[in-house]
C-alpha cells in the first residue's frame, strides 16, 4: 500500500474546505433546486465538470444548486437535455464558462480560501 505524502493530504484538505465554502455560498445564493424548486437534499452541481475544467471548480458561476434527483438523474444522465435547459434558463452562460476555462489563470488556493471565507462571513 502506498501512502500519500503529507503535501498531497494537505492539498486534499484544502480542496475539501474550498468545496464546502463554495457549496455554502451557492446554497445561500440559490436557496432551492434551480430546476424544480425543491428545498431538501440539495447539492452543489457543476455546470462544466470539475474533472475536465479544474480551474473552474471553485468558480461560483460554474456551480448551481440542484436537488439530488435533478443532479444525478437529469444533469448527469441527460447531458444534452441539461445543456438545453441551462441555455434556456441562463442564455450564454455555458459559452462564457468555456471562455473562462480557456483563459483562467492557475488557482492560488490559499488566496481563494481567504476570499471565500470572507464571503461566507457575510451570509
Secondary structure as UniProt FT lines:
FT   HELIX           6..30
FT   TURN            34..36
FT   STRAND          42..46
FT   TURN            50..52
FT   HELIX           54..56
FT   TURN            57..58
FT   HELIX           60..62
FT   STRAND          63..67
FT   HELIX           68..70
FT   HELIX           71..75
FT   TURN            76..77
FT   HELIX           79..89
FT   TURN            91..92
FT   HELIX           93..103
FT   HELIX           109..121
//
